[in-house]
Amino acid sequence: MRVGRNGKFFSSTLVIALLLVIAGRLTAQDVSYNFMPRTDFAKYRTYKWVNIGGAHPDQIMDAEIKQSVDAQLASRGLTKTDSDKADLCIAYQTAVNQEMQWDAWGSRSFCMGMGSWTSSTISVGTLVLDIYDPGTKQLVWTGRATKTIDPGSNHEKNMKNLDKAIAKLLKNYPPKQKA
């Protein structure tokens, strides 16, 4: 540690660590989910895709989103069907908006004001996945993953982000409920 002009302690290592934490937080995918309380998710064995409107990407990304969700649901014992007698109906929507990204750089004495901030605009893709019970006509589970789809990014990066986000999103499906 070093002592600054005003007798205050500062550490360039601490500043760098703090900036890395902030930068990681700004770029990390955020997921959240909610579900209808007291729903017996064990009774659901089959699902089918439905379109509820809203924003959807092009046909290629549509297929990739569905394939990623299908793989995660299959690993949880659910079977995709086209039958109208499916236990669940699944739909998704996407939104691509813009957000400011802040980048910091500077010399070792950044804490003392010897640095700079720059900003840039990035697209942040949000995917919302909804699961309905067609028998009760109710939404039983919903999840949201941000920073998932970036139309300006290359295909491989998009697929990696998408698969990671869907796995993270469906990690808690079926939800664990308190007895």
ZILIN-V718684 format. One line per field, one symbol per residue. psi: psi as a letter, one per 40 degrees, with the letter a starting at -180 (. if undefined). Layout:
psi: ???
This chain:
psi: iihadeeiiihdddddddddddddddeihhiiiiihifhgedehdiiihiheaahiaiddddddddddddddddeeeihiieieeidihhiiiihhaiihhhhiiaadfddeefaihiiihihhhhhhhhhihddefihdhiihhifdhhdeiidddddddddddddddedfhiihii.
